[in-house]
Amino acid sequence: MKRHVEEIHDDNSTSMVEKSPKQFVCPEIGCGKVFRHVSHLHKHEDSHVKLESLDVVCLEPGCMKYFTNVQCLQAHVMSSHQYMT
């Protein structure tokens, strides 16, 4: 909550509608994606897990996220796909 308030409702911002310029660039070679908030960059950086460290993949249609162990996959399925049948 504190991070959200600092990023979105900072006292220095003049308006909630006004967006801060994108300024956080992914350091992964060949990626170059840019994010407005460092927290979004950190979440994105997890998508660059090296293939040699991968053990499992989510097979839900349209997902295909990779995880390093079954426990992480199970936690992902419970949080992201719990309402799917």
C-alpha positions, 0 to 999 in steps of 0.5 A: 500500500505504501509503495502504491501511494508513493508511486501513484499519489505522490505529493509532487504529482499535479494530477492522477490523470497525468502519467509519469514518463516511462523511465525504467528500462529492462537491462536484459539484452535484446529486450529494452522494454520501458516501464513507468514504475520500478515495481513493474520493471521488477515484475517483468524481470522475472519473465527473463528466467534463464532456460537452464533453470526452468523445471515446470511450465503452466499449461493453462491456455494462453499462459505458458509461464515458466517456474523453477519448481512445482511449488511455485507453479502450484501457487501460480495456478491457485492465484491466477487460474483458481476460477477456471474449470 
